[in-house]
Amino acid sequence: MTLILKSTLLIVFTGWLLIAFNAHAMNTHTSSPTYRFQTVGQHYHGYAPHRRILYFAPSKDEHVDNFLLGTLSHQCALEERDVVIIVFTEDGFVSPKWLKDVFDYNMLKHMHDLSQGDHTAILIGKDGTEKLRWGTQTDWSLIKSTIDEMPMRQAEMRSGSSRCTL
């Protein structure tokens, strides 16, 4: 797949994701206990209001369950870093559930160069580019440090103290 086609697909995917999240946020009066998305406004100079982790798997197996459990354990840090978690499986599981009718797994698989049957997680920055990719084991410290090294995150950290410290 050419770089131009990949870039175009990523821009389209990001646009769909923002439209879906904004529509859901506007139509939801109570927030989900696992995924809280707050509308931060429109794109600013082409940047999304959030980072995201896309987790792809063949089915909702123990690796998916461990990943989702990890998101709960690190929920404060993920929210503080504006990270939205999305899980897709080949057999149709999607989290959050309301995204199920919005995305086609095969299109996403093609767009992100995923292999059939693999577990692949992808961290995407606010600029829409891939920052980190990994398999079944999630290193939450690496994810947090990768995000904290991003220039936009550096600016966010200068503007306030962490609310996630004990």
Backbone as JSON Lines, residues from 0, in Angstrom:
{"i":0,"aa":"M","n":[0.85,-1.16,0.0],"ca":[0.0,0.0,0.0],"c":[0.9,1.23,0.0]}
{"i":1,"aa":"T","n":[0.58,2.21,-0.8],"ca":[1.42,3.39,-0.9],"c":[1.26,4.26,0.34]}
{"i":2,"aa":"L","n":[2.27,5.07,0.6],"ca":[2.26,5.97,1.75],"c":[1.11,6.96,1.65]}
{"i":3,"aa":"I","n":[0.83,7.46,0.47],"ca":[-0.25,8.43,0.27],"c":[-1.59,7.78,0.6]}
{"i":4,"aa":"L","n":[-1.81,6.55,0.13],"ca":[-3.06,5.86,0.43],"c":[-3.19,5.59,1.92]}
{"i":5,"aa":"K","n":[-2.11,5.15,2.57],"ca":[-2.14,4.91,4.01],"c":[-2.47,6.19,4.77]}
{"i":6,"aa":"S","n":[-1.83,7.3,4.38],"ca":[-2.07,8.58,5.04],"c":[-3.52,9.01,4.87]}
{"i":7,"aa":"T","n":[-4.05,8.84,3.67],"ca":[-5.45,9.19,3.4],"c":[-6.39,8.35,4.25]}
{"i":8,"aa":"L","n":[-6.14,7.04,4.31],"ca":[-6.99,6.16,5.12],"c":[-6.91,6.53,6.59]}
{"i":9,"aa":"L","n":[-5.73,6.89,7.09],"ca":[-5.57,7.27,8.49],"c":[-6.33,8.56,8.78]}
{"i":10,"aa":"I","n":[-6.28,9.5,7.87],"ca":[-7.03,10.76,8.05],"c":[-8.52,10.48,8.06]}
{"i":11,"aa":"V","n":[-8.99,9.64,7.16],"ca":[-10.42,9.29,7.12],"c":[-10.82,8.58,8.41]}
{"i":12,"aa":"F","n":[-10.01,7.61,8.86],"ca":[-10.29,6.88,10.09],"c":[-10.36,7.84,11.28]}
{"i":13,"aa":"T","n":[-9.38,8.75,11.38],"ca":[-9.37,9.72,12.48],"c":[-10.62,10.58,12.44]}
{"i":14,"aa":"G","n":[-11.01,11.01,11.26],"ca":[-12.23,11.82,11.13],"c":[-13.46,11.05,11.57]}
{"i":15,"aa":"W","n":[-13.58,9.79,11.14],"ca":[-14.72,8.96,11.55],"c":[-14.73,8.78,13.05]}
{"i":16,"aa":"L","n":[-13.55,8.54,13.63],"ca":[-13.45,8.32,15.06],"c":[-13.9,9.56,15.82]}
{"i":17,"aa":"L","n":[-13.46,10.73,15.39],"ca":[-13.86,11.97,16.06],"c":[-15.35,12.23,15.92]}
{"i":18,"aa":"I","n":[-15.88,11.99,14.74],"ca":[-17.32,12.16,14.53],"c":[-18.1,11.22,15.42]}
{"i":19,"aa":"A","n":[-17.67,9.96,15.48],"ca":[-18.35,8.97,16.31],"c":[-18.29,9.34,17.78]}
{"i":20,"aa":"F","n":[-17.11,9.73,18.27],"ca":[-16.98,10.09,19.68],"c":[-17.77,11.35,19.99]}
{"i":21,"aa":"N","n":[-17.72,12.36,19.13],"ca":[-18.47,13.59,19.38],"c":[-19.97,13.32,19.36]}
{"i":22,"aa":"A","n":[-20.44,12.51,18.42],"ca":[-21.87,12.18,18.36],"c":[-22.28,11.42,19.61]}
{"i":23,"aa":"H","n":[-21.46,10.48,20.04],"ca":[-21.77,9.71,21.25],"c":[-21.76,10.61,22.48]}
{"i":24,"aa":"A","n":[-20.77,11.49,22.59],"ca":[-20.67,12.37,23.75],"c":[-21.87,13.32,23.82]}
{"i":25,"aa":"M","n":[-22.36,13.78,22.67],"ca":[-23.49,14.7,22.64],"c":[-24.8,13.98,22.96]}
{"i":26,"aa":"N","n":[-24.9,12.69,22.66],"ca":[-26.13,11.94,22.86],"c":[-26.14,11.14,24.15]}
{"i":27,"aa":"T","n":[-25.11,11.25,24.96],"ca":[-25.02,10.46,26.18],"c":[-25.05,11.39,27.38]}
{"i":28,"aa":"H","n":[-25.98,11.13,28.27],"ca":[-26.11,11.98,29.46],"c":[-25.29,11.44,30.62]}
{"i":29,"aa":"T","n":[-24.98,10.16,30.63],"ca":[-24.14,9.59,31.67],"c":[-22.93,8.97,31.0]}
{"i":30,"aa":"S","n":[-21.8,9.12,31.67],"ca":[-20.59,8.57,31.05],"c":[-20.41,7.11,31.43]}
{"i":31,"aa":"S","n":[-19.77,6.39,30.55],"ca":[-19.45,5.0,30.79],"c":[-18.42,4.91,31.89]}
{"i":32,"aa":"P","n":[-18.5,3.94,32.77],"ca":[-17.52,3.86,33.85],"c":[-16.11,3.54,33.38]}
{"i":33,"aa":"T","n":[-15.98,2.9,32.22],"ca":[-14.67,2.51,31.73],"c":[-14.09,3.54,30.78]}
{"i":34,"aa":"Y","n":[-14.9,4.12,29.9],"ca":[-14.41,5.02,28.87],"c":[-15.09,6.36,28.98]}
{"i":35,"aa":"R","n":[-14.39,7.31,29.56],"ca":[-14.94,8.65,29.63],"c":[-14.29,9.5,28.56]}
{"i":36,"aa":"F","n":[-15.09,10.01,27.65],"ca":[-14.56,10.88,26.6],"c":[-15.21,12.23,26.78]}
{"i":37,"aa":"Q","n":[-14.38,13.24,26.9],"ca":[-14.9,14.59,27.01],"c":[-14.55,15.34,25.73]}
{"i":38,"aa":"T","n":[-15.55,15.97,25.16],"ca":[-15.3,16.73,23.96],"c":[-14.44,17.94,24.31]}
{"i":39,"aa":"V","n":[-13.32,18.06,23.65],"ca":[-12.39,19.13,23.93],"c":[-12.51,20.23,22.89]}
{"i":40,"aa":"G","n":[-13.4,20.06,21.94],"ca":[-13.57,21.04,20.89],"c":[-13.2,20.45,19.55]}
{"i":41,"aa":"Q","n":[-13.16,21.29,18.57],"ca":[-12.83,20.85,17.22],"c":[-11.32,20.63,17.11]}
{"i":42,"aa":"H","n":[-10.91,20.06,15.96],"ca":[-9.47,19.93,15.7],"c":[-8.83,21.3,15.83]}
{"i":43,"aa":"Y","n":[-7.65,21.33,16.38],"ca":[-6.89,22.57,16.45],"c":[-5.62,22.37,15.64]}
{"i":44,"aa":"H","n":[-5.5,23.05,14.55],"ca":[-4.35,22.9,13.65],"c":[-4.14,21.45,13.25]}
{"i":45,"aa":"G","n":[-5.22,20.72,12.99],"ca":[-5.11,19.37,12.51],"c":[-4.87,18.32,13.56]}
{"i":46,"aa":"Y","n":[-4.89,18.67,14.85],"ca":[-4.64,17.71,15.91],"c":[-5.94,17.23,16.53]}
{"i":47,"aa":"A","n":[-5.97,15.98,16.91],"ca":[-7.14,15.4,17.58],"c":[-7.12,15.78,19.05]}
{"i":48,"aa":"P","n":[-8.27,15.79,19.7],"ca":[-8.3,16.14,21.12],"c":[-7.89,14.98,22.02]}
{"i":49,"aa":"H","n":[-7.47,13.87,21.45],"ca":[-7.08,12.72,22.27],"c":[-6.03,11.87,21.57]}
{"i":50,"aa":"R","n":[-5.35,11.09,22.37],"ca":[-4.49,10.03,21.87],"c":[-5.34,8.77,21.92]}
{"i":51,"aa":"R","n":[-4.92,7.7,21.25],"ca":[-5.71,6.48,21.32],"c":[-4.83,5.25,21.24]}
{"i":52,"aa":"I","n":[-5.31,4.22,21.89],"ca":[-4.7,2.9,21.76],"c":[-5.73,2.02,21.09]}
{"i":53,"aa":"L","n":[-5.36,1.47,19.95],"ca":[-6.2,0.53,19.23],"c":[-5.64,-0.86,19.49]}
{"i":54,"aa":"Y","n":[-6.46,-1.74,20.02],"ca":[-6.02,-3.11,20.31],"c":[-6.8,-4.05,19.41]}
{"i":55,"aa":"F","n":[-6.08,-4.79,18.58],"ca":[-6.68,-5.73,17.63],"c":[-6.35,-7.15,18.06]}
{"i":56,"aa":"A","n":[-7.34,-8.04,17.99],"ca":[-7.13,-9.44,18.4],"c":[-8.03,-10.34,17.57]}
{"i":57,"aa":"P","n":[-7.69,-11.64,17.51],"ca":[-8.55,-12.57,16.77],"c":[-9.89,-12.8,17.45]}
{"i":58,"aa":"S","n":[-9.9,-12.79,18.8],"ca":[-11.14,-12.98,19.55],"c":[-10.97,-12.35,20.92]}
{"i":59,"aa":"K","n":[-12.07,-12.26,21.65],"ca":[-12.0,-11.72,23.02],"c":[-11.48,-12.84,23.93]}
{"i":60,"aa":"D","n":[-10.17,-12.95,23.99],"ca":[-9.53,-14.02,24.74],"c":[-8.88,-13.45,26.01]}
{"i":61,"aa":"E","n":[-8.04,-14.26,26.65],"ca":[-7.4,-13.83,27.9],"c":[-6.47,-12.64,27.7]}
{"i":62,"aa":"H","n":[-5.89,-12.49,26.5],"ca":[-5.02,-11.34,26.24],"c":[-5.83,-10.05,26.18]}
{"i":63,"aa":"V","n":[-6.99,-10.11,25.57],"ca":[-7.88,-8.95,25.52],"c":[-8.36,-8.62,26.93]}
{"i":64,"aa":"D","n":[-8.77,-9.64,27.69],"ca":[-9.22,-9.42,29.07],"c":[-8.12,-8.79,29.91]}
{"i":65,"aa":"N","n":[-6.87,-9.28,29.77],"ca":[-5.75,-8.71,30.53],"c":[-5.48,-7.27,30.12]}
{"i":66,"aa":"F","n":[-5.6,-6.99,28.82],"ca":[-5.41,-5.62,28.35],"c":[-6.48,-4.7,28.95]}
{"i":67,"aa":"L","n":[-7.74,-5.13,28.88],"ca":[-8.82,-4.31,29.43],"c":[-8.69,-4.12,30.94]}
{"i":68,"aa":"L","n":[-8.25,-5.16,31.63],"ca":[-7.99,-5.05,33.07],"c":[-6.88,-4.03,33.33]}
{"i":69,"aa":"G","n":[-5.85,-4.07,32.49],"ca":[-4.77,-3.09,32.61],"c":[-5.25,-1.67,32.4]}
{"i":70,"aa":"T","n":[-6.2,-1.47,31.49],"ca":[-6.73,-0.11,31.28],"c":[-7.44,0.38,32.53]}
{"i":71,"aa":"L","n":[-8.11,-0.52,33.23],"ca":[-8.78,-0.13,34.48],"c":[-7.75,0.21,35.56]}
{"i":72,"aa":"S","n":[-6.69,-0.57,35.63],"ca":[-5.63,-0.34,36.62],"c":[-4.9,0.98,36.37]}
{"i":73,"aa":"H","n":[-4.85,1.4,35.12],"ca":[-4.12,2.61,34.74],"c":[-5.06,3.7,34.25]}
{"i":74,"aa":"Q","n":[-6.32,3.62,34.64],"ca":[-7.33,4.54,34.14],"c":[-7.0,6.01,34.4]}
{"i":75,"aa":"C","n":[-6.56,6.34,35.59],"ca":[-6.27,7.74,35.9],"c":[-5.16,8.27,34.99]}
{"i":76,"aa":"A","n":[-4.08,7.5,34.86],"ca":[-2.95,7.93,34.01],"c":[-3.37,8.05,32.55]}
{"i":77,"aa":"L","n":[-4.21,7.13,32.08],"ca":[-4.68,7.19,30.69],"c":[-5.58,8.4,30.46]}
{"i":78,"aa":"E","n":[-6.48,8.66,31.4],"ca":[-7.35,9.83,31.27],"c":[-6.55,11.12,31.33]}
{"i":79,"aa":"E","n":[-5.58,11.18,32.24],"ca":[-4.75,12.38,32.36],"c":[-3.98,12.65,31.06]}
{"i":80,"aa":"R","n":[-3.65,11.6,30.34],"ca":[-2.9,11.72,29.08],"c":[-3.84,11.75,27.87]}
{"i":81,"aa":"D","n":[-5.14,11.89,28.1],"ca":[-6.15,11.97,27.02],"c":[-6.09,10.76,26.1]}
{"i":82,"aa":"V","n":[-6.02,9.56,26.67],"ca":[-5.94,8.34,25.88],"c":[-7.31,7.66,25.84]}
{"i":83,"aa":"V","n":[-7.78,7.38,24.66],"ca":[-9.01,6.65,24.44],"c":[-8.62,5.22,24.05]}
{"i":84,"aa":"I","n":[-9.27,4.24,24.66],"ca":[-8.97,2.83,24.4],"c":[-10.05,2.24,23.51]}
{"i":85,"aa":"I","n":[-9.64,1.57,22.43],"ca":[-10.58,0.92,21.53],"c":[-10.07,-0.48,21.24]}
{"i":86,"aa":"V","n":[-10.94,-1.47,21.39],"ca":[-10.59,-2.86,21.13],"c":[-11.46,-3.39,20.0]}
{"i":87,"aa":"F","n":[-10.82,-4.05,19.03],"ca":[-11.52,-4.69,17.91],"c":[-11.05,-6.14,17.83]}
{"i":88,"aa":"T","n":[-11.98,-7.07,17.61],"ca":[-11.57,-8.45,17.36],"c":[-12.12,-8.91,16.02]}
{"i":89,"aa":"E","n":[-11.45,-9.89,15.44],"ca":[-11.86,-10.43,14.15],"c":[-13.26,-11.04,14.21]}
{"i":90,"aa":"D","n":[-13.63,-11.58,15.39],"ca":[-14.94,-12.23,15.5],"c":[-16.06,-11.27,15.91]}
{"i":91,"aa":"G","n":[-15.77,-9.96,15.94],"ca":[-16.85,-8.99,16.11],"c":[-16.95,-8.27,17.44]}
{"i":92,"aa":"F","n":[-16.14,-8.61,18.42],"ca":[-16.17,-7.88,19.69],"c":[-15.57,-6.5,19.47]}
{"i":93,"aa":"V","n":[-16.24,-5.47,20.0],"ca":[-15.74,-4.11,19.93],"c":[-15.99,-3.45,21.28]}
{"i":94,"aa":"S","n":[-15.01,-2.74,21.78],"ca":[-15.17,-1.97,23.01],"c":[-14.58,-0.59,22.77]}
{"i":95,"aa":"P","n":[-15.36,0.45,23.03],"ca":[-16.72,0.49,23.51],"c":[-17.72,-0.04,22.46]}
{"i":96,"aa":"K","n":[-18.79,-0.64,22.97],"ca":[-19.76,-1.35,22.13],"c":[-20.39,-0.47,21.07]}
{"i":97,"aa":"W","n":[-20.6,0.82,21.37],"ca":[-21.31,1.68,20.44],"c":[-20.52,1.94,19.15]}
{"i":98,"aa":"L","n":[-19.23,1.56,19.12],"ca":[-18.43,1.72,17.9],"c":[-18.62,0.57,16.92]}
{"i":99,"aa":"K","n":[-19.3,-0.48,17.34],"ca":[-19.42,-1.69,16.52],"c":[-19.97,-1.41,15.12]}
{"i":100,"aa":"D","n":[-20.94,-0.54,15.01],"ca":[-21.56,-0.25,13.73],"c":[-20.84,0.84,12.94]}
{"i":101,"aa":"V","n":[-19.77,1.39,13.51],"ca":[-19.07,2.5,12.87],"c":[-17.89,2.04,12.02]}
{"i":102,"aa":"F","n":[-17.21,0.97,12.44],"ca":[-15.97,0.56,11.77],"c":[-16.05,-0.84,11.22]}
{"i":103,"aa":"D","n":[-15.35,-1.04,10.13],"ca":[-15.21,-2.35,9.51],"c":[-13.83,-2.9,9.87]}
{"i":104,"aa":"Y","n":[-13.81,-4.04,10.55],"ca":[-12.55,-4.62,11.01],"c":[-11.58,-4.86,9.86]}
{"i":105,"aa":"N","n":[-12.07,-5.37,8.75],"ca":[-11.18,-5.67,7.62],"c":[-10.53,-4.41,7.05]}
{"i":106,"aa":"M","n":[-11.28,-3.31,7.02],"ca":[-10.71,-2.05,6.55],"c":[-9.61,-1.59,7.5]}
{"i":107,"aa":"L","n":[-9.86,-1.7,8.81],"ca":[-8.86,-1.29,9.8],"c":[-7.62,-2.19,9.74]}
{"i":108,"aa":"K","n":[-7.86,-3.49,9.55],"ca":[-6.77,-4.46,9.45],"c":[-5.86,-4.09,8.27]}
{"i":109,"aa":"H","n":[-6.47,-3.76,7.16],"ca":[-5.72,-3.38,5.97],"c":[-4.99,-2.05,6.19]}
{"i":110,"aa":"M","n":[-5.66,-1.1,6.78],"ca":[-5.12,0.23,7.0],"c":[-3.89,0.19,7.92]}
{"i":111,"aa":"H","n":[-3.9,-0.71,8.91],"ca":[-2.81,-0.76,9.89],"c":[-1.84,-1.92,9.65]}
{"i":112,"aa":"D","n":[-1.92,-2.55,8.48],"ca":[-1.03,-3.67,8.12],"c":[-1.0,-4.75,9.19]}
{"i":113,"aa":"L","n":[-2.17,-5.25,9.57],"ca":[-2.28,-6.28,10.6],"c":[-2.32,-7.65,9.95]}
{"i":114,"aa":"S","n":[-1.73,-8.62,10.62],"ca":[-1.76,-10.0,10.14],"c":[-2.93,-10.73,10.78]}
{"i":115,"aa":"Q","n":[-3.52,-11.64,10.02],"ca":[-4.63,-12.46,10.5],"c":[-4.21,-13.22,11.76]}
{"i":116,"aa":"G","n":[-5.02,-13.18,12.79],"ca":[-4.78,-13.97,13.99],"c":[-3.8,-13.38,14.99]}
{"i":117,"aa":"D","n":[-3.23,-12.22,14.7],"ca":[-2.27,-11.61,15.63],"c":[-2.96,-10.68,16.62]}
{"i":118,"aa":"H","n":[-2.34,-10.52,17.77],"ca":[-2.72,-9.49,18.73],"c":[-1.78,-8.32,18.46]}
{"i":119,"aa":"T","n":[-2.35,-7.16,18.15],"ca":[-1.55,-5.98,17.87],"c":[-2.21,-4.77,18.52]}
{"i":120,"aa":"A","n":[-1.41,-4.03,19.29],"ca":[-1.88,-2.78,19.87],"c":[-1.07,-1.65,19.27]}
{"i":121,"aa":"I","n":[-1.73,-0.52,19.04],"ca":[-1.08,0.62,18.41],"c":[-1.43,1.87,19.19]}
{"i":122,"aa":"L","n":[-0.41,2.6,19.61],"ca":[-0.59,3.91,20.24],"c":[-0.51,4.95,19.15]}
{"i":123,"aa":"I","n":[-1.54,5.78,19.06],"ca":[-1.59,6.84,18.05],"c":[-1.65,8.17,18.79]}
{"i":124,"aa":"G","n":[-0.76,9.08,18.42],"ca":[-0.69,10.38,19.07],"c":[-1.77,11.33,18.61]}
{"i":125,"aa":"K","n":[-1.83,12.48,19.25],"ca":[-2.81,13.5,18.88],"c":[-2.6,14.01,17.45]}
{"i":126,"aa":"D","n":[-1.38,13.82,16.94],"ca":[-1.1,14.24,15.58],"c":[-1.54,13.2,14.55]}
{"i":127,"aa":"G","n":[-2.09,12.06,15.03],"ca":[-2.61,11.04,14.14],"c":[-1.57,10.04,13.66]}
{"i":128,"aa":"T","n":[-0.35,10.12,14.15],"ca":[0.68,9.2,13.71],"c":[0.91,8.09,14.74]}
{"i":129,"aa":"E","n":[1.35,6.96,14.24],"ca":[1.65,5.82,15.11],"c":[2.91,6.11,15.92]}
{"i":130,"aa":"K","n":[2.81,5.91,17.23],"ca":[3.92,6.18,18.13],"c":[4.56,4.91,18.67]}
{"i":131,"aa":"L","n":[3.76,3.85,18.82],"ca":[4.25,2.62,19.42],"c":[3.35,1.48,18.98]}
{"i":132,"aa":"R","n":[3.95,0.29,18.81],"ca":[3.2,-0.9,18.42],"c":[3.73,-2.06,19.23]}
{"i":133,"aa":"W","n":[2.82,-2.93,19.72],"ca":[3.23,-4.09,20.5],"c":[2.23,-5.22,20.34]}
{"i":134,"aa":"G","n":[2.55,-6.36,20.93],"ca":[1.72,-7.56,20.8],"c":[0.88,-7.84,22.03]}
{"i":135,"aa":"T","n":[0.93,-9.08,22.51],"ca":[0.02,-9.5,23.59],"c":[0.35,-8.87,24.94]}
{"i":136,"aa":"Q","n":[1.61,-8.64,25.23],"ca":[2.0,-8.1,26.53],"c":[2.09,-6.58,26.47]}
{"i":137,"aa":"T","n":[1.36,-5.91,27.36],"ca":[1.34,-4.46,27.38],"c":[2.22,-3.95,28.51]}
{"i":138,"aa":"D","n":[3.19,-3.11,28.17],"ca":[4.08,-2.48,29.15],"c":[3.55,-1.07,29.4]}
{"i":139,"aa":"W","n":[2.75,-0.93,30.45],"ca":[2.09,0.34,30.73],"c":[3.11,1.44,31.05]}
{"i":140,"aa":"S","n":[4.22,1.09,31.67],"ca":[5.26,2.1,31.96],"c":[5.84,2.64,30.66]}
{"i":141,"aa":"L","n":[6.07,1.76,29.69],"ca":[6.59,2.2,28.4],"c":[5.58,3.09,27.68]}
{"i":142,"aa":"I","n":[4.32,2.74,27.76],"ca":[3.28,3.57,27.12],"c":[3.27,4.96,27.74]}
{"i":143,"aa":"K","n":[3.25,5.02,29.08],"ca":[3.22,6.32,29.76],"c":[4.47,7.14,29.44]}
{"i":144,"aa":"S","n":[5.64,6.5,29.45],"ca":[6.87,7.25,29.16],"c":[6.91,7.7,27.69]}
{"i":145,"aa":"T","n":[6.41,6.86,26.79],"ca":[6.36,7.24,25.37],"c":[5.48,8.47,25.19]}
{"i":146,"aa":"I","n":[4.32,8.46,25.83],"ca":[3.41,9.61,25.74],"c":[4.05,10.83,26.39]}
{"i":147,"aa":"D","n":[4.65,10.64,27.57],"ca":[5.22,11.78,28.3],"c":[6.4,12.42,27.57]}
{"i":148,"aa":"E","n":[7.02,11.71,26.63],"ca":[8.11,12.28,25.84],"c":[7.6,13.08,24.64]}
{"i":149,"aa":"M","n":[6.31,12.97,24.33],"ca":[5.76,13.69,23.17],"c":[5.7,15.19,23.46]}
{"i":150,"aa":"P","n":[6.03,16.02,22.47],"ca":[6.03,17.47,22.7],"c":[4.7,18.03,23.22]}
{"i":151,"aa":"M","n":[3.58,17.54,22.69],"ca":[2.29,18.04,23.16],"c":[2.06,17.66,24.62]}
{"i":152,"aa":"R","n":[2.48,16.47,25.01],"ca":[2.34,16.03,26.4],"c":[3.26,16.85,27.31]}
{"i":153,"aa":"Q","n":[4.46,17.17,26.82],"ca":[5.37,18.01,27.61],"c":[4.7,19.35,27.94]}
{"i":154,"aa":"A","n":[4.02,19.93,26.94],"ca":[3.32,21.19,27.17],"c":[2.18,20.99,28.17]}
{"i":155,"aa":"E","n":[1.46,19.88,28.06],"ca":[0.37,19.59,29.0],"c":[0.9,19.46,30.42]}
{"i":156,"aa":"M","n":[2.05,18.8,30.59],"ca":[2.61,18.59,31.93],"c":[3.09,19.91,32.53]}
{"i":157,"aa":"R","n":[3.57,20.84,31.71],"ca":[4.01,22.14,32.22],"c":[2.84,22.96,32.74]}
{"i":158,"aa":"S","n":[1.64,22.69,32.2],"ca":[0.48,23.51,32.56],"c":[-0.21,23.07,33.85]}
{"i":159,"aa":"G","n":[0.19,21.94,34.44],"ca":[-0.45,21.52,35.69],"c":[0.21,20.3,36.28]}
{"i":160,"aa":"S","n":[-0.1,20.06,37.55],"ca":[0.47,18.9,38.22],"c":[-0.41,17.67,38.0]}
{"i":161,"aa":"S","n":[0.18,16.5,38.22],"ca":[-0.53,15.25,38.03],"c":[-1.58,15.06,39.12]}
{"i":162,"aa":"R","n":[-2.76,14.63,38.73],"ca":[-3.8,14.32,39.69],"c":[-3.81,12.83,40.02]}
{"i":163,"aa":"C","n":[-2.86,12.09,39.45],"ca":[-2.84,10.64,39.61],"c":[-1.79,10.16,40.6]}
{"i":164,"aa":"T","n":[-1.17,11.05,41.32],"ca":[-0.17,10.63,42.3],"c":[-0.84,10.37,43.65]}
{"i":165,"aa":"L","n":[-0.28,9.45,44.38],"ca":[-0.83,9.11,45.7],"c":[-0.32,10.04,46.76]}
